[in-house]
């Protein structure tokens, strides 16, 4: 997917939908990276395990940030 499409989509959709989508996709991607990291454990693939761990940390931070987003009243949007 093109980055411009994702930027446009995040601007056009409402904040509550954007929040939910960020939480869903961050959780799915975090689980995927954990599975990739577990499947790559070996001496030769330690770099991939490190990268999968870093990506899991970053996407879990995205999830927690989306979870803590302030909820605005509908009439203020």
VEXVEX-100827 format. One record per residue: residue number from 1; residue in one letter; x, y, z of N, C-alpha, C, O, CB in turn. Coordinates in nm, 2 decimals. Atoms other than C-alpha are relative to their C-alpha. Glycine has a CB too. Layout:
! residues N
[NUM "A" [X Y Z] [X Y Z] [X Y Z] [X Y Z] [X Y Z]]
...
This chain:
! residues 77
[1 "X" [0.08 -0.12 0.00] [0.00 0.00 0.00] [0.09 0.12 0.00] [0.19 0.13 0.06] [-0.10 0.00 0.12]]
[2 "X" [-0.07 -0.13 0.01] [0.12 0.35 -0.08] [-0.01 0.08 0.13] [-0.12 0.08 0.19] [-0.05 0.08 -0.12]]
[3 "X" [0.00 -0.08 -0.13] [0.21 0.57 0.22] [-0.10 0.11 -0.01] [-0.16 0.15 0.09] [0.14 0.05 0.03]]
[4 "X" [0.09 -0.12 0.02] [0.02 0.86 0.07] [-0.15 -0.04 0.02] [-0.23 0.03 0.08] [0.01 0.06 -0.14]]
[5 "X" [0.13 0.05 -0.02] [-0.30 0.65 0.07] [-0.03 -0.02 0.15] [-0.14 0.02 0.20] [-0.02 -0.14 -0.07]]
[6 "X" [0.02 0.02 -0.14] [-0.25 0.56 0.44] [-0.01 0.14 0.07] [-0.09 0.15 0.17] [0.11 -0.08 0.06]]
[7 "X" [0.01 -0.13 -0.06] [-0.19 0.93 0.53] [-0.14 0.06 -0.03] [-0.20 0.12 0.06] [0.11 0.09 -0.05]]
[8 "X" [0.13 -0.05 0.03] [-0.50 1.03 0.34] [-0.11 -0.06 0.07] [-0.21 0.00 0.12] [-0.02 -0.01 -0.16]]
[9 "X" [0.11 0.08 -0.07] [-0.71 0.76 0.50] [0.00 0.04 0.15] [-0.11 0.06 0.20] [0.03 -0.15 -0.01]]
[10 "X" [0.00 -0.04 -0.14] [-0.60 0.86 0.85] [-0.05 0.14 0.02] [-0.10 0.18 0.13] [0.14 -0.01 0.06]]
[11 "X" [0.06 -0.13 -0.01] [-0.70 1.22 0.78] [-0.15 0.00 -0.03] [-0.22 0.08 0.04] [0.07 0.10 -0.10]]
[12 "X" [0.15 0.00 0.04] [-1.04 1.13 0.62] [-0.09 -0.07 0.10] [-0.20 -0.03 0.12] [-0.01 -0.06 -0.13]]
[13 "X" [0.09 0.08 -0.09] [-1.17 0.88 0.88] [-0.01 0.08 0.13] [0.08 0.15 0.17] [0.05 -0.14 0.01]]
[14 "X" [0.02 -0.07 -0.13] [-1.30 1.00 1.21] [0.10 -0.06 0.11] [0.16 -0.16 0.09] [-0.15 -0.02 0.05]]
[15 "X" [-0.10 0.03 -0.11] [-1.09 0.99 1.53] [-0.03 -0.13 0.07] [0.06 -0.21 0.09] [0.01 0.11 0.10]]
[16 "X" [0.03 0.13 -0.07] [-1.28 0.70 1.70] [0.03 -0.12 -0.09] [0.08 -0.22 -0.04] [-0.14 0.00 0.04]]
[17 "X" [-0.03 0.11 0.09] [-1.25 0.48 1.39] [0.15 -0.02 -0.02] [0.20 -0.13 -0.02] [-0.06 0.02 -0.14]]
[18 "X" [-0.15 0.01 0.01] [-0.88 0.57 1.35] [0.06 -0.06 0.12] [0.15 -0.14 0.11] [0.05 0.14 -0.02]]
[19 "X" [-0.05 0.06 -0.12] [-0.82 0.48 1.71] [-0.02 -0.15 0.00] [0.07 -0.22 0.04] [-0.07 0.06 0.12]]
[20 "X" [0.03 0.15 0.00] [-0.99 0.14 1.68] [0.09 -0.07 -0.10] [0.14 -0.18 -0.08] [-0.15 -0.02 -0.03]]
[21 "X" [-0.09 0.07 0.11] [-0.80 0.06 1.35] [0.14 0.00 0.05] [0.21 -0.10 0.02] [-0.01 0.08 -0.13]]
[22 "X" [-0.14 0.00 -0.05] [-0.47 0.16 1.51] [0.02 -0.11 0.10] [0.12 -0.18 0.10] [0.04 0.13 0.06]]
[23 "X" [-0.01 0.10 -0.10] [-0.54 -0.07 1.80] [-0.01 -0.14 -0.06] [0.07 -0.23 -0.02] [-0.11 0.01 0.11]]
[24 "X" [0.01 0.14 0.07] [-0.65 -0.37 1.58] [0.12 -0.03 -0.07] [0.18 -0.14 -0.05] [-0.12 0.00 -0.09]]
[25 "X" [-0.11 0.04 0.08] [-0.37 -0.35 1.34] [0.13 -0.01 0.08] [0.22 -0.09 0.05] [0.02 0.10 -0.11]]
[26 "X" [-0.12 0.01 -0.09] [-0.10 -0.28 1.61] [0.00 -0.13 0.07] [0.11 -0.20 0.08] [0.00 0.12 0.09]]
[27 "X" [0.01 0.13 -0.07] [-0.22 -0.59 1.80] [0.03 -0.11 -0.09] [0.11 -0.20 -0.06] [-0.14 -0.02 0.07]]
[28 "X" [-0.03 0.11 0.10] [-0.22 -0.81 1.49] [0.14 0.00 -0.04] [0.20 -0.11 -0.04] [-0.09 0.02 -0.12]]
[29 "X" [-0.14 -0.01 0.05] [0.12 -0.69 1.38] [0.10 -0.04 0.11] [0.20 -0.10 0.09] [0.04 0.14 -0.05]]
[30 "X" [-0.09 0.04 -0.11] [0.27 -0.73 1.73] [0.00 -0.16 0.01] [0.10 -0.22 0.03] [-0.05 0.06 0.13]]
[31 "X" [0.01 0.14 -0.01] [0.14 -1.09 1.74] [0.08 -0.07 -0.11] [0.15 -0.17 -0.09] [-0.14 -0.05 0.00]]
[32 "X" [-0.07 0.06 0.12] [0.28 -1.16 1.39] [0.15 0.01 0.03] [0.22 -0.08 0.00] [-0.04 0.08 -0.12]]
[33 "X" [-0.15 -0.02 -0.02] [0.63 -1.02 1.49] [0.04 -0.10 0.11] [0.16 -0.15 0.11] [0.03 0.14 0.04]]
[34 "X" [-0.04 0.10 -0.11] [0.63 -1.24 1.81] [0.01 -0.14 -0.06] [0.10 -0.21 -0.03] [-0.10 0.00 0.11]]
[35 "X" [0.00 0.13 0.07] [0.55 -1.54 1.59] [0.13 -0.01 -0.09] [0.19 -0.12 -0.09] [-0.12 -0.03 -0.08]]
[36 "X" [-0.12 0.00 0.09] [0.83 -1.45 1.34] [0.12 -0.01 0.09] [0.21 -0.09 0.05] [0.00 0.13 -0.08]]
[37 "X" [-0.11 0.01 -0.09] [1.07 -1.40 1.63] [0.02 -0.13 0.06] [0.14 -0.19 0.06] [-0.01 0.10 0.11]]
[38 "X" [-0.01 0.13 -0.06] [0.99 -1.73 1.79] [0.04 -0.10 -0.11] [0.11 -0.20 -0.08] [-0.13 -0.04 0.06]]
[39 "X" [-0.03 0.09 0.11] [1.02 -1.91 1.45] [0.14 0.02 -0.05] [0.19 -0.07 -0.12] [-0.10 0.01 -0.11]]
[40 "X" [-0.14 -0.02 0.05] [1.36 -1.76 1.38] [0.11 -0.02 0.10] [0.22 0.02 0.07] [0.00 0.14 -0.06]]
[41 "X" [-0.10 0.01 -0.10] [1.54 -1.85 1.69] [0.11 -0.10 -0.04] [0.08 -0.22 -0.05] [-0.06 -0.04 0.14]]
[42 "X" [-0.12 0.08 0.03] [1.88 -1.98 1.59] [0.12 0.09 0.00] [0.11 0.21 0.00] [-0.01 -0.08 -0.14]]
[43 "X" [-0.12 -0.08 0.00] [2.24 -1.87 1.59] [0.01 0.09 -0.12] [0.06 0.21 -0.11] [0.12 -0.08 0.02]]
[44 "X" [-0.01 -0.07 0.13] [2.23 -1.76 1.23] [-0.10 0.11 -0.02] [-0.08 0.20 -0.10] [0.01 -0.09 -0.11]]
[45 "X" [0.11 -0.09 0.02] [1.90 -1.57 1.25] [-0.02 0.09 0.12] [-0.13 0.15 0.13] [-0.12 -0.08 -0.03]]
[46 "X" [0.02 -0.08 -0.13] [1.96 -1.38 1.58] [-0.03 0.15 -0.04] [-0.10 0.22 0.04] [0.13 0.00 0.08]]
[47 "X" [0.03 -0.13 0.05] [1.94 -1.05 1.38] [-0.15 0.02 -0.02] [-0.21 0.12 0.01] [0.08 0.04 -0.12]]
[48 "X" [0.14 -0.01 0.03] [1.59 -1.13 1.26] [-0.08 -0.01 0.13] [-0.19 0.05 0.14] [-0.04 -0.12 -0.09]]
[49 "X" [0.07 0.01 -0.13] [1.49 -1.22 1.62] [0.00 0.14 0.07] [-0.09 0.18 0.12] [0.06 -0.11 0.09]]
[50 "X" [-0.01 -0.14 -0.06] [1.62 -0.88 1.74] [-0.09 0.10 -0.07] [-0.16 0.17 0.00] [0.15 0.05 -0.02]]
[51 "X" [0.08 -0.09 0.08] [1.44 -0.69 1.46] [-0.15 -0.03 0.03] [-0.23 0.06 0.05] [0.02 -0.01 -0.15]]
[52 "X" [0.14 0.03 -0.03] [1.11 -0.88 1.53] [-0.03 0.04 0.14] [-0.14 0.09 0.16] [-0.02 -0.15 -0.01]]
[53 "X" [0.02 -0.05 -0.14] [1.15 -0.80 1.90] [-0.02 0.15 0.00] [-0.11 0.21 0.07] [0.11 -0.04 0.09]]
[54 "X" [0.01 -0.15 0.01] [1.20 -0.43 1.82] [-0.13 0.04 -0.06] [-0.19 0.13 -0.01] [0.12 0.06 -0.08]]
[55 "X" [0.13 -0.03 0.06] [0.90 -0.42 1.59] [-0.11 -0.03 0.09] [-0.21 0.04 0.10] [-0.01 -0.07 -0.13]]
[56 "X" [0.10 0.03 -0.09] [0.69 -0.59 1.85] [-0.01 0.11 0.11] [-0.12 0.14 0.16] [0.02 -0.14 0.07]]
[57 "X" [0.00 -0.10 -0.10] [0.79 -0.33 2.11] [-0.06 0.13 -0.06] [-0.14 0.19 0.01] [0.15 0.03 0.05]]
[58 "X" [0.05 -0.12 0.06] [0.72 -0.04 1.87] [-0.15 -0.01 -0.02] [-0.22 0.09 0.01] [0.07 0.03 -0.13]]
[59 "X" [0.14 0.01 0.02] [0.38 -0.17 1.77] [-0.08 -0.01 0.13] [-0.20 0.03 0.13] [-0.03 -0.12 -0.09]]
[60 "X" [0.07 0.00 -0.13] [0.29 -0.24 2.13] [-0.01 0.14 0.06] [-0.11 0.17 0.13] [0.06 -0.10 0.10]]
[61 "X" [0.01 -0.14 -0.04] [0.37 0.12 2.20] [-0.10 0.08 -0.07] [-0.17 0.16 -0.02] [0.14 0.07 -0.02]]
[62 "X" [0.11 -0.06 0.08] [0.14 0.23 1.92] [-0.13 -0.04 0.06] [-0.22 0.04 0.07] [0.01 -0.04 -0.15]]
[63 "X" [0.12 0.05 -0.06] [-0.13 0.01 2.07] [-0.03 0.08 0.13] [-0.15 0.12 0.15] [0.01 -0.15 0.03]]
[64 "X" [0.03 -0.07 -0.13] [-0.09 0.17 2.42] [-0.03 0.15 -0.02] [-0.11 0.20 0.05] [0.12 -0.02 0.09]]
[65 "X" [0.03 -0.14 0.03] [-0.08 0.52 2.27] [-0.14 0.02 -0.05] [-0.21 0.11 -0.01] [0.10 0.05 -0.10]]
[66 "X" [0.13 0.00 0.05] [-0.40 0.45 2.08] [-0.11 -0.03 0.11] [-0.22 0.03 0.11] [-0.02 -0.10 -0.11]]
[67 "X" [0.09 0.03 -0.12] [-0.56 0.31 2.40] [-0.02 0.12 0.09] [-0.12 0.14 0.15] [0.06 -0.12 0.07]]
[68 "X" [0.01 -0.12 -0.09] [-0.48 0.63 2.59] [-0.04 0.13 -0.07] [-0.04 0.23 0.00] [0.13 0.02 0.06]]
[69 "X" [0.05 -0.12 0.07] [-0.60 0.87 2.32] [-0.12 0.06 0.07] [-0.20 -0.01 0.12] [-0.03 -0.03 -0.14]]
[70 "X" [0.12 -0.06 -0.07] [-0.84 1.13 2.47] [-0.12 -0.02 -0.09] [-0.11 -0.01 -0.21] [0.03 0.15 0.03]]
[71 "X" [0.13 0.02 0.07] [-1.20 1.07 2.38] [-0.07 0.14 0.00] [-0.10 0.19 0.10] [-0.09 -0.11 0.06]]
[72 "X" [0.06 -0.13 0.02] [-1.35 1.39 2.24] [-0.15 -0.02 -0.01] [-0.19 -0.12 -0.07] [0.06 0.08 -0.12]]
[73 "X" [0.14 0.01 0.03] [-1.72 1.45 2.25] [-0.03 0.01 -0.15] [0.04 0.08 -0.22] [-0.08 0.11 0.08]]
[74 "X" [0.03 0.00 0.14] [-1.89 1.40 1.92] [-0.03 0.14 -0.06] [0.01 0.17 -0.17] [-0.12 -0.09 -0.03]]
[75 "X" [0.03 -0.13 0.05] [-2.01 1.76 1.89] [0.12 0.09 -0.02] [0.11 0.19 -0.08] [-0.10 0.07 0.09]]
[76 "X" [-0.12 -0.08 0.02] [-1.65 1.89 1.91] [0.08 -0.04 -0.12] [0.17 0.03 -0.16] [0.09 -0.01 0.12]]
[77 "X" [-0.07 0.05 0.12] [-1.54 1.70 1.60] [-0.05 0.08 -0.12] [0.00 0.05 -0.23] [-0.02 -0.14 -0.03]]
